Amino acid sequence: MSEPIKVLIVDDSATVRRLLTALIERDGRMRVVGVAPDPYVAREEIKRLNPDVLTLDVEMPRMDGLTFLKNLMRLRPMPVVMVSSLTDRGAEVTLSALEVGAVDFVCKPRHDLVNTLGSYGLDLTDKIAAAAKARVRPYVPAKKISAGAQAVKPVLLNKTSLVRQVVAIGASTGGTEAIKDVLMNLPPDMPPVLITQHMPASFSGAFARRMDSVSVLSVQEASDGLEVCNGHVYIAPGDRHMLLSRANGRLRIVLDDGAPVNRHKPSVDVMFDSVMETMGADVTAVLLTGMGDDGARGMKRLREAGAATIAQDQKSSVVWGMPGSAVRLEAAQLVLPLNTIAAKVIGLVAKAPGSSFTGTALKRHYGS
């Protein structure tokens, strides 16, 4: 039997520290080796206890969690699961923490969670277990981008033309940064891109705004009934399944409030099945880094229907759960490093029968 995962809890609330400790100690895979009320104590406890995983509060006195995380990932990279409040600020700071190198996050437990502590505890411990095996990268501060270098949204003549194909992307743990890598390298005249990333409802809007700021495509959180257009990216809201429907020759988003699928809402499998029913083989499906197996079976059905399918490879994935499951099911035609996926998607879209993708905007985008 393997050694238990050693967890250090960093949170300024004694109540939260006790609650997290109780939930983690229920899981035989791990044990809490220490707690710290602030980053200064945490720094000494990390040296003394050498934990495998850190849970880190986003907002603390003396030093905030993001500042501490930057120092930690620069000097002693280790798996970190952020504990975030369900607020706009909590969402923004947590997304910044994922950029810095945190593996995943959970929302701060509420004191009225008596009836849902079981599901919360399972989510918490599953993420800690995944973090313990995750690929952690050192933090290297990004160079500041000048105002003139920010992504400029071009005016596309074909954005309301007939949509002949779609790109569908699913991701979970590590996915916010993987999605950014893909979107930053797609040109503005792409067919519609639909994205299901596992995250809470209070986070998906902030995530969409961040992606819109770095992509030449127009990125937005999906809403029910929204028409799907070329040159646009639609991110599933954190509390709804995102589906695709066709009516009067137009494609529209349908948001569904059904039960979670594979323990997730939104679910990648639900999105993949919907785009297959609506578009048939005219889909390029991508599964990026993520815990679990959501999307693998849907990708298998897409491949059997003739769609192009890509899974991120193990080496470049933070957690090779979802794409690894797709590979084991033989659902992925291609298994690629993250930094090559955007180029392959572009190539597949351009070669698809009846493609309206001209490459003109691609040449402008890359300056070739």
C-alpha positions in Angstrom: 0.0 0.0 0.0 1.4 3.4 -1.0 2.1 6.1 1.6 -0.8 8.5 2.3 -0.6 11.9 0.6 0.7 14.5 3.1 -1.5 17.6 3.0 -0.8 21.0 4.6 -3.8 23.3 5.0 -3.2 27.1 4.8 -6.3 29.2 5.8 -6.8 32.1 8.2 -10.1 30.7 9.4 -9.9 28.2 12.3 -13.4 26.9 11.4 -12.4 26.2 7.7 -9.1 24.6 8.9 -11.1 22.2 11.1 -13.7 21.5 8.4 -11.1 20.8 5.7 -9.1 18.6 8.1 -12.2 16.5 9.0 -13.1 16.0 5.3 -9.5 15.1 4.2 -9.0 12.7 7.1 -12.0 10.7 6.1 -10.2 9.7 2.9 -7.8 6.9 3.4 -5.6 8.1 0.6 -4.4 11.2 2.5 -3.7 12.7 5.9 -3.3 16.3 7.2 0.2 16.7 8.5 -0.2 20.3 9.5 -2.2 23.6 9.4 -1.1 27.2 9.1 -3.1 30.4 9.6 -1.1 32.5 7.2 1.7 32.2 4.6 4.5 33.1 7.0 3.7 30.1 9.2 3.1 28.0 6.1 6.6 28.8 4.8 8.1 27.3 8.0 5.7 24.3 8.0 6.6 23.4 4.4 10.2 23.2 5.4 9.5 21.2 8.5 6.8 18.8 7.1 7.6 18.5 3.4 3.9 18.1 2.4 2.9 16.6 -0.9 0.0 19.0 -1.5 -0.9 22.4 -0.2 -4.5 23.7 0.1 -4.2 27.5 0.0 -6.8 30.2 0.9 -7.1 32.9 -1.7 -7.6 35.8 0.6 -5.6 36.0 3.9 -4.2 38.8 6.1 -0.5 39.7 6.2 0.1 38.2 2.7 -2.6 37.2 0.2 -2.6 33.7 -1.3 -1.7 34.8 -4.8 1.5 36.6 -3.7 2.5 33.6 -1.6 1.8 31.2 -4.5 4.0 33.3 -6.8 6.9 33.0 -4.3 6.3 29.4 -3.7 6.1 28.3 -7.4 9.2 30.3 -8.2 11.3 28.9 -5.3 9.8 25.6 -4.4 7.2 24.4 -7.0 4.7 22.0 -5.5 1.1 20.9 -6.1 -1.4 23.5 -4.8 -5.2 23.4 -4.6 -6.6 26.9 -4.1 -9.6 27.4 -1.8 -11.6 30.3 -3.2 -14.7 32.3 -2.3 -17.7 32.4 -4.7 -17.2 36.1 -5.5 -16.2 38.0 -8.6 -12.9 38.9 -6.9 -12.4 35.3 -5.7 -12.9 34.1 -9.3 -10.4 36.6 -10.8 -7.8 35.8 -8.1 -8.2 32.1 -8.5 -7.9 32.3 -12.3 -4.7 34.2 -11.8 -3.5 31.5 -9.4 -4.1 28.9 -12.1 -1.9 31.0 -14.4 0.8 31.1 -11.8 0.8 27.3 -11.4 -1.9 26.1 -9.0 -3.2 22.7 -10.1 -6.9 23.2 -9.3 -9.3 24.9 -6.9 -12.3 24.3 -4.7 -14.8 26.8 -3.4 -14.5 27.7 0.2 -16.9 25.5 2.2 -20.0 27.2 3.5 -21.2 26.6 7.0 -24.6 25.6 5.7 -23.2 22.6 3.7 -24.5 20.0 6.2 -26.5 18.2 3.6 -23.8 18.4 0.8 -20.6 17.9 2.8 -20.3 14.4 1.3 -20.1 15.6 -2.3 -18.0 18.6 -1.3 -15.6 16.3 0.5 -15.3 13.9 -2.4 -14.6 16.8 -4.8 -12.0 18.2 -2.4 -10.2 14.9 -1.9 -10.3 13.8 -5.6 -8.7 17.1 -6.5 -6.0 16.7 -3.8 -5.3 13.2 -5.1 -5.1 14.4 -8.7 -2.8 17.3 -7.6 -0.4 14.9 -5.9 0.2 13.3 -9.3 0.0 16.4 -11.4 2.8 17.9 -13.5 3.8 21.1 -11.7 5.7 23.8 -13.5 7.9 26.6 -11.9 6.5 30.1 -12.1 8.2 32.4 -14.5 6.7 35.9 -14.5 5.3 36.8 -17.9 6.5 39.7 -19.8 4.1 42.6 -19.7 2.3 43.1 -23.0 2.1 46.6 -24.3 -1.3 48.1 -25.1 -0.5 48.0 -28.8 0.2 44.3 -28.7 -3.1 43.3 -27.2 -5.3 41.1 -29.4 -7.4 43.2 -31.8 -10.7 41.9 -33.0 -10.9 42.1 -36.8 -14.1 42.7 -38.6 -15.0 39.5 -40.3 -17.2 39.4 -43.4 -18.1 35.8 -43.0 -19.0 35.7 -39.3 -22.7 35.4 -40.0 -22.4 33.2 -43.1 -23.6 29.6 -43.0 -21.7 27.6 -40.4 -20.5 24.4 -42.0 -18.5 23.0 -39.1 -17.7 23.5 -35.5 -14.8 22.9 -33.1 -15.7 21.5 -29.7 -13.2 21.5 -26.8 -13.5 19.8 -23.4 -11.2 20.3 -20.4 -11.0 20.1 -16.6 -8.0 20.2 -14.3 -5.3 22.4 -15.9 -7.7 23.3 -18.6 -7.9 27.1 -18.1 -4.3 27.5 -19.2 -4.5 24.8 -21.9 -7.5 26.4 -23.4 -5.7 29.8 -23.4 -2.8 28.2 -25.3 -5.1 26.9 -28.0 -7.2 30.1 -28.4 -4.2 32.4 -28.5 -3.0 30.5 -31.6 -6.3 30.3 -33.6 -6.9 32.9 -36.4 -10.0 35.1 -36.4 -11.9 33.4 -39.3 -12.3 30.0 -37.5 -15.6 28.3 -37.5 -17.4 28.5 -34.1 -15.6 27.0 -31.1 -17.6 25.5 -28.3 -15.8 25.0 -24.9 -16.9 23.0 -21.9 -14.5 23.6 -19.0 -15.4 22.2 -15.5 -15.8 25.2 -13.2 -18.5 26.8 -10.9 -21.1 29.2 -12.3 -19.4 32.2 -10.6 -16.2 31.5 -12.5 -17.2 30.9 -16.1 -18.0 34.5 -16.9 -14.7 35.8 -15.6 -12.9 33.0 -17.5 -14.6 34.0 -20.7 -13.6 37.6 -20.3 -10.0 36.6 -19.7 -10.0 34.4 -22.9 -11.5 37.3 -24.9 -8.7 39.6 -23.8 -6.0 37.2 -25.3 -7.7 35.9 -28.4 -8.5 37.5 -31.8 -11.7 35.5 -31.7 -14.7 36.9 -29.9 -15.0 34.9 -26.7 -18.2 35.0 -24.5 -20.0 33.0 -21.9 -22.8 31.1 -23.7 -26.5 32.1 -23.2 -29.6 30.2 -24.1 -30.8 30.8 -27.6 -27.6 32.6 -28.7 -26.9 32.3 -32.4 -23.6 30.5 -33.2 -21.4 32.4 -35.6 -18.0 32.0 -37.3 -15.2 33.8 -35.5 -16.7 33.3 -32.1 -16.0 31.1 -29.1 -18.7 30.0 -26.6 -17.8 28.9 -23.1 -20.4 26.8 -21.2 -21.8 28.5 -18.0 -20.6 26.8 -14.9 -24.1 25.5 -13.9 -25.6 24.4 -17.2 -24.9 21.8 -19.9 -24.2 23.4 -23.3 -25.9 21.9 -26.3 -26.1 22.8 -30.0 -29.3 22.9 -32.0 -30.2 23.8 -35.6 -33.4 25.7 -36.6 -34.2 27.4 -39.9 -30.7 26.8 -41.1 -29.1 28.6 -38.1 -27.2 27.1 -35.2 -28.1 28.1 -31.7 -26.9 27.4 -28.1 -29.2 25.5 -25.9 -28.5 25.5 -22.1 -29.9 22.6 -20.2 -30.5 22.4 -16.4 -30.5 18.6 -16.2 -28.6 16.4 -13.7 -24.8 16.3 -13.7 -23.3 13.8 -16.1 -20.1 12.0 -15.0 -20.5 14.2 -11.8 -20.1 17.3 -13.9 -22.4 20.1 -15.0 -21.5 21.3 -17.6 -20.4 17.9 -19.0 -18.1 17.4 -22.0 -19.9 14.2 -23.0 -23.2 16.2 -23.2 -21.6 18.8 -25.5 -19.9 16.2 -27.7 -23.1 14.2 -28.1 -25.1 17.3 -29.0 -22.6 18.6 -31.6 -22.6 15.1 -33.1 -26.4 15.0 -33.4 -26.4 18.5 -34.9 -23.3 18.5 -37.1 -22.5 14.8 -37.8 -19.0 14.4 -39.0 -18.5 18.2 -39.4 -16.8 18.5 -36.0 -13.2 18.8 -34.8 -13.3 17.6 -31.2 -10.4 18.2 -28.7 -10.0 16.8 -25.2 -7.4 18.7 -23.1 -6.0 18.0 -19.7 -8.4 17.1 -16.9 -9.3 14.7 -14.1 -11.7 11.8 -14.7 -13.1 10.6 -17.9 -15.8 13.1 -18.9 -15.8 13.5 -22.7 -14.0 10.2 -23.6 -17.1 8.3 -24.5 -18.6 11.2 -26.4 -15.4 11.6 -28.3 -15.5 7.9 -29.2 -19.0 8.3 -30.6 -17.8 11.4 -32.6 -14.9 9.4 -34.1 -17.2 6.6 -35.1 -19.4 9.2 -36.8 -16.5 10.4 -38.9 -15.5 13.5 -36.9 -11.8 14.5 -36.4 -10.7 13.9 -32.8 -7.6 15.0 -30.9 -6.4 14.3 -27.3 -3.7 16.2 -25.5 -0.7 13.9 -24.8 0.4 12.8 -21.3 3.6 14.8 -21.2 2.0 18.2 -21.7 -1.1 17.5 -19.6 -1.3 18.7 -16.0 -3.5 15.6 -15.3 -3.9 12.9 -18.0 -7.3 11.7 -17.0 -9.8 12.8 -19.6 -7.5 12.7 -22.6 -5.9 9.5 -21.3 -9.4 7.8 -21.1 -10.1 8.9 -24.7 -6.8 7.3 -25.8 -7.6 4.0 -24.0 -11.0 3.9 -25.7 -9.3 4.5 -29.1 -11.5 7.7 -29.4 -8.6 10.0 -30.4 -7.3 9.9 -33.9 -4.4 12.1 -32.9 -2.5 12.4 -29.6 -0.6 15.6 -29.6 1.5 18.0 -27.3 -0.5 21.0 -26.3 1.7 23.4 -28.3 0.8 21.7 -31.6 -2.9 21.3 -31.1 -4.0 24.8 -32.4 -2.0 24.3 -35.7 -3.5 20.8 -36.2 -7.1 22.1 -35.6 -6.4 24.8 -38.2 -5.2 22.2 -40.7 -8.2 19.9 -40.1 -10.7 22.8 -40.4 -9.1 24.0 -43.7 -9.2 20.5 -45.2 -12.7 19.6 -44.2 -15.2 19.1 -47.1 -17.1 22.3 -47.9 -14.9 24.4 -45.6 -15.4 28.2 -45.8 -12.1 28.7 -44.0 -9.9 30.6 -46.5 -6.7 31.2 -44.6 -6.7 34.9 -45.5 -7.2 35.9 -41.9 -4.7 33.2 -40.9 -2.0 34.9 -43.0 -2.8 38.3 -41.5 -2.8 36.8 -38.0 0.6 35.2 -38.2 2.1 37.8 -40.6 3.0 35.2 -43.3 
